[in-house]
Amino acid sequence: DTLFFQIDSNLALNLLMIILVMGVSGSGKTSVGERLAESLGYEFADADNFHPQENINKMRNGIALNDADRLPWLQKMQDVIKQHLSENTDIVISCSSLKESYRQMLLVNHESVKLVYLKGSFEIIQKRLKERQNHFMDEKLLESQFNILEEPLDAIVVDISQPLEAIEGQIVENL
């Protein structure tokens, strides 16, 4: 007997996927990431929750983090990604990933780890930060984030001036 296998047209959605949602503080990484994870049935992790207390204290006091401050935090995020890869579990992670060198630490598997860049103007994001409450990131640090931002060349780029539903739809369509 010959066995025939039917290929599922949605096969791409059944493959392991780790979605890294990046952008400056206030770009909507958490909101978009949570919504995307919920609609796809994936886990969600916010990289802000992996910062050591020293980093949080610096940001609360308006002190920009340097590469040395970020390295242990990025290593923790890399460990989360590797763990999900080894366990074959999907996840959406919101993580600023502002520099190419940071992203290279996190893009440990280019087939499974997908990058989404939430892009917006300084003015839109500054307005959002002024309206945000109960977050450790001081709005005065936004300029330093834009100064170090190296826009990715290999990402799904989404304009954050759109409604959340449109942003989510554009990401899913591009995945």
Beta strands, then each sheet from edge to edge (+ up, - down):
strand 1: 18-22
strand 2: 43-46
strand 3: 91-94
strand 4: 113-119
strand 5: 156-159
sheet 1: 2+ 3+ 1+ 4+ 5+
end
